[in-house]
Amino acid sequence: MSAVIELNEAELTAEQMDNTLTTARCRFCKAPLRHTFVDLGMSPLCESYLTADQLNRMEPFYPLHVKVCESCFLVQLEEYVSPEHIFTEYAYFSSYSDSWLRHASNYVDMISKRLNLGAQSLAVELASNDGYLLQYFVDKGIPVLGVEPAVNVAKVAERKGVPTLVKFFGCQTARAMVANGQAADLVIGNNVLAQVPDLNDFVGGIRIVLKPDGVATLEFPHLVRLMEENQYDTIYHEHFSYFSLITVEKIFAAHGLVLFDVDEIPTHGGSIRIYLRHAEDGSKPVTSAVVNLRNRELAAGLDRMETYASFAEQVMESKRALLELLIRLRREGKRVAGYGAPGKGNTLLNYCGIRTDFLEFTVDRNPYKHGRFLPGTHIPIHPVERIGERRPDYIVILPWNLKDEIVAQLSYARQWNAKFIVPIPVARILD
């Protein structure tokens, strides 16, 4: 009898252990997450900039262990911190990038004409930040509504004449908007889909708030470009998911929305803009651009697990190359500073173990960050003018996707022969 009891207990323990190993499940399809995409170790929240009196306090670090779903191929990070904790007050203001403002203005011109938007229309932006985009609709006399959970940036939007609902978006918020007469002709979501832990609630909300003949457009970094160009620094806790076209099609189709067009755009190191409509709306046929990109992703093997297995080694080699370069420069007595304090920079610096021994300081155009310190590495953040005062020999461009804009801004650094370093995909000194 005792032997039988011992065997059952052993079986129960094995079952419990198996359950423990498979508790993490895909945020879209709920399949168990068994496969690692890349493990970047432990990292702090990338937008949690520190004040001087916080430097000696305990700082929370969380795993940056990214998995890939073997069922729907969604690349994803577990939710270790709630969106409320991350986004209620946010340090990112979109309006401090000139090139991003041009991108927003060009989009508004294009989509207003394409959808024939006018004074009777309503354009709704999800995660509208400081009104950087909706302000251009306002200039055209097109009614707008921003939905933005961060109180501090929403206040800035309101001052620009952009009415803003300070809420997280999902089905509940969407129903309230529709009840309030705020159904949308156009729903915009730029670089927000990755920041949503409950994808099904968010996408379901888009279906609810979108008028029967309305269009939604969403932009997000393209997983293909992330993998091809070692863009591991775009992985951080504020980004819960990383999307290919074939996966995002499945997600929206599950909620009755059809992906009918797609643009490949250069923002954030290579993004895609998808166009969505209700499945019942037959007036917008699926374009050849969707078919072509889908076929390219399938040819690249994004529907096979082995394709995802090589990314981790690429990332480690990129880290080695950056450290080798910085070690050589510092041993030669060169002074190295940073430009920018973006979230992606904090992933890169913490993963590579780069602190003030390699990077004396960094600068940023956002006054909110001045006098603060980068999370984890504690590198001080100064106004851009500090570059001219300290005259570093090398400047590491942390928001490398804006390198052309930044090199132009710092053209005066050529006076003392300063050179620029871009760390991604592999560290290199710009000519």
PyMOL commands that set and color helices and strands:
alter all, ss='L'
color gray80, all
select helices_A, chain A and resi 2-21+52-54+83-87+94-96+98-115+134-139+151-159+171-179+193-195+199-209+223-228+232-234+245-253+267-269+288-299+305-308+311-331+343-352+367-369+386-390+400-409+411-416
alter helices_A, ss='H'
color red, helices_A
select strands_A, chain A and resi 35-43+62-68+75-77+123-126+144-147+164-165+184-190+210-221+241-242+257-265+271-278+336-339+362-363+381-382+394-397+419-422+428-429
alter strands_A, ss='S'
color yellow, strands_A
deselect
rebuild
show_as cartoon
